[in-house]
Amino acid sequence: MDSHQPGSSPDPLHPAEPGWRALFAGRSPREVLAALLERDPLEIEARCAERLRAQALLLPVRDLHLRAVAHVARHGPSYRGAPPLDVWIAERVRKAVSELVEEQCQRARAGPVPEAPQDPQLMAIAEALGIEPDVVERGCVAFNGAPYDVRSAFCGIVIDQCSPRAWAEENGMTMEQARSALRRALWALGVREDSTLDALLREVEDGG
């Protein structure tokens, strides 16, 4: 189990598809990959998005989808029905998340990002926070390594636009704890000016 996962994995998104045998049987990994990319019959992209949402991680869904599909295609021809398909796919997605987080850390250690990220979510976050996209890209390393409640506060309050009070109640926290978690998330993402932090906190609180 990777260290970025909260206490429990999300429930499988959908029941196992009965057509997995036809998808995998008698095909090479390359053929399985082509079929998965053409139609996404196992709904891997939706599973990836749900995994990121459940774990409150900032990774490009497209990158995670492609990596998870590659893992499923590589191991699909040897899959025989155990563990259940949903559990088996969830493990492929978990491995893909772990690899992308580690690669993100390696890029950060290698030095400045050569160009701004093109991921729409990261660009939207950068615009909302009033900082450069490459700052957010580097900040994602610290963010994804932060405790789950810190990540969840940002994703719930800023991305999902849940009121701080409602988020705090849903997560068994006081308002002060929710503000503290959000402040830590913003700091991890590169917001350094106290005035900017305070303004963002006021904005989300007024919105709630």
C-alpha positions as a printed Julia matrix, in Angstrom:
208×3 Matrix{Float64}:
   0.0     0.0     0.0
   1.49    3.34   -0.99
   2.0     6.1     1.53
  -0.18    8.52   -0.43
  -3.31    6.44    0.01
  -5.83    7.39    2.71
  -6.98    4.89    5.29
  -9.0     2.78    2.89
  -9.26    2.39   -0.87
 -12.38    3.68   -2.63
 -15.04    1.12   -3.36
 -14.88   -0.32   -6.89
 -16.55    2.05   -9.29
 -18.49   -0.57  -11.22
 -19.19   -4.31  -10.98
 -16.85   -6.6   -12.89
 -17.51   -6.66  -16.61
 -18.37  -10.15  -17.93
 -16.56   -9.47  -21.21
 -13.05   -9.43  -19.78
 -12.33  -12.92  -21.08
 -13.08  -11.85  -24.66
 -10.97   -8.75  -24.16
  -7.9   -10.59  -22.83
  -8.08  -14.15  -24.15
  -5.82  -14.97  -27.07
  -4.56  -11.39  -27.45
  -1.12   -9.93  -27.09
  -0.52   -7.0   -24.73
  -0.29   -4.75  -27.79
  -3.71   -5.88  -29.01
  -5.23   -5.43  -25.56
  -3.73   -1.94  -25.36
  -5.28   -0.99  -28.7
  -8.7    -2.24  -27.59
  -8.51   -0.39  -24.25
  -7.51    2.88  -25.88
 -10.14    2.61  -28.61
 -13.22    2.0   -26.44
 -12.15    1.95  -22.76
 -14.45   -1.04  -22.15
 -13.24   -1.42  -18.54
 -13.87    2.29  -17.82
 -10.31    2.73  -16.65
 -10.32    6.49  -17.16
 -13.3     6.89  -14.81
 -11.62    4.63  -12.27
  -8.48    6.77  -12.43
 -10.43    9.98  -11.91
 -12.24    8.4    -8.95
  -8.95    7.23   -7.44
  -7.44   10.72   -7.61
 -10.59   12.23   -6.16
 -10.73    9.71   -3.31
  -7.07   10.23   -2.46
  -7.12   14.01   -3.08
  -4.01   13.87   -5.26
  -3.02   16.36   -7.95
  -1.93   14.33  -10.97
  -3.02   14.68  -14.61
  -5.89   12.24  -15.16
  -4.75   11.7   -18.75
  -1.27   10.62  -17.66
  -2.68    8.31  -15.01
  -5.15    6.8   -17.46
  -2.45    6.02  -20.02
  -0.15    4.52  -17.4
  -2.92    2.39  -15.88
  -4.04    1.18  -19.31
  -0.46    0.15  -20.07
  -0.34   -1.91  -16.88
  -3.69   -3.56  -17.59
  -2.65   -4.36  -21.17
   0.67   -5.81  -20.05
  -0.81   -8.15  -17.46
  -4.3    -8.69  -18.91
  -3.49  -11.75  -21.05
  -2.32  -13.62  -17.91
  -5.35  -12.63  -15.8
  -7.56  -15.62  -14.91
 -10.33  -14.07  -12.84
  -8.7   -13.87   -9.42
  -8.75  -11.54   -7.62
 -12.09  -10.07   -8.81
 -11.67   -7.81  -11.83
 -12.46   -4.59   -9.96
  -9.84   -5.4    -7.33
  -7.32   -6.39   -9.98
  -7.81   -3.17  -11.96
  -7.68   -1.1    -8.76
  -4.22   -2.56   -8.08
  -3.05   -1.59  -11.58
  -4.34    1.94  -10.99
  -2.68    2.07   -7.56
   0.64    1.08   -9.08
   0.28    3.73  -11.79
  -0.43    6.41   -9.15
   2.61    5.36   -7.14
   4.85    5.5   -10.23
   3.63    8.93  -11.32
   4.07   10.39   -7.83
   7.63    9.03   -7.7
   8.42   10.38  -11.17
   7.03   13.74  -10.1
   9.46   13.73   -7.17
  12.36   12.76   -9.43
  11.63   15.64  -11.82
  11.53   18.05   -8.91
  14.9    16.81   -7.65
  16.36   17.16  -11.14
  15.79   20.91  -11.18
  13.35   23.51  -12.52
  10.55   22.38  -14.8
  11.66   23.27  -18.36
   8.23   24.47  -19.43
   4.85   25.18  -17.94
   2.57   22.12  -17.55
  -0.24   21.74  -20.05
  -2.62   19.9   -17.74
  -5.9    21.9   -17.65
  -6.48   21.28  -13.95
  -3.01   22.49  -12.92
  -3.35   25.56  -15.13
  -6.76   26.32  -13.6
  -5.34   25.96  -10.1
  -2.45   28.28  -10.96
  -4.87   30.9   -12.27
  -7.09   30.61   -9.2
  -4.11   30.99   -6.86
  -2.55   33.81   -8.88
   0.8    32.05   -9.34
   2.71   30.65  -12.31
   1.79   27.15  -13.58
   5.36   25.9   -13.16
   5.22   26.91   -9.48
   2.12   24.75   -9.05
   3.83   21.9   -10.92
   6.71   21.96   -8.43
   4.31   22.5    -5.55
   2.39   19.34   -6.43
   5.33   17.3    -5.13
   4.97   18.82   -1.65
   1.17   18.75   -1.91
   0.97   15.07   -2.84
   3.32   14.24    0.02
   1.24   16.17    2.54
  -1.15   14.44    4.99
  -4.49   13.38    3.56
  -6.49   15.95    5.54
  -4.36   18.75    4.06
  -4.87   17.5     0.5
  -8.55   16.84    1.12
  -9.12   20.34    2.49
  -7.79   21.93   -0.69
  -9.62   19.58   -3.04
 -12.88   19.86   -1.14
 -12.9    23.58   -0.41
 -11.07   25.05   -3.41
 -11.64   22.59   -6.24
 -15.1    21.28   -5.3
 -16.06   24.67   -3.77
 -17.5    23.15   -0.62
 -17.94   25.72    2.14
 -15.21   25.49    4.8
 -17.83   25.03    7.5
 -19.56   22.18    5.64
 -16.23   20.54    4.82
 -15.11   20.79    8.45
 -18.35   19.2     9.68
 -18.17   16.4     7.12
 -14.6    15.62    8.13
 -15.02   15.92   11.88
 -12.91   19.07   12.23
 -13.3    22.47   13.74
 -13.26   25.54   11.51
  -9.81   26.41   12.82
  -8.51   22.95   11.9
 -10.03   23.28    8.43
  -8.42   26.68    7.91
  -5.09   25.34    9.12
  -5.26   22.38    6.73
  -6.17   24.64    3.83
  -3.37   27.06    4.69
  -0.86   24.19    4.68
  -2.15   23.02    1.29
  -1.83   26.49   -0.21
   1.66   26.87    1.2
   2.68   23.52   -0.33
   1.4    24.64   -3.72
   3.53   27.77   -3.66
   1.35   30.49   -2.14
   3.81   32.32    0.08
   2.42   35.81    0.67
   0.39   36.03    3.87
  -1.89   38.59    2.25
  -2.66   36.18   -0.6
  -3.25   33.33    1.83
  -5.6    35.45    3.93
  -7.45   36.71    0.86
  -7.98   33.16   -0.43
  -9.16   31.98    2.96
 -11.6    34.89    3.23
 -12.85   34.21   -0.28
 -13.7    30.57    0.32
 -15.21   31.35    3.72
 -17.36   34.14    2.31
 -18.43   31.79   -0.47
 -19.63   29.29    2.15
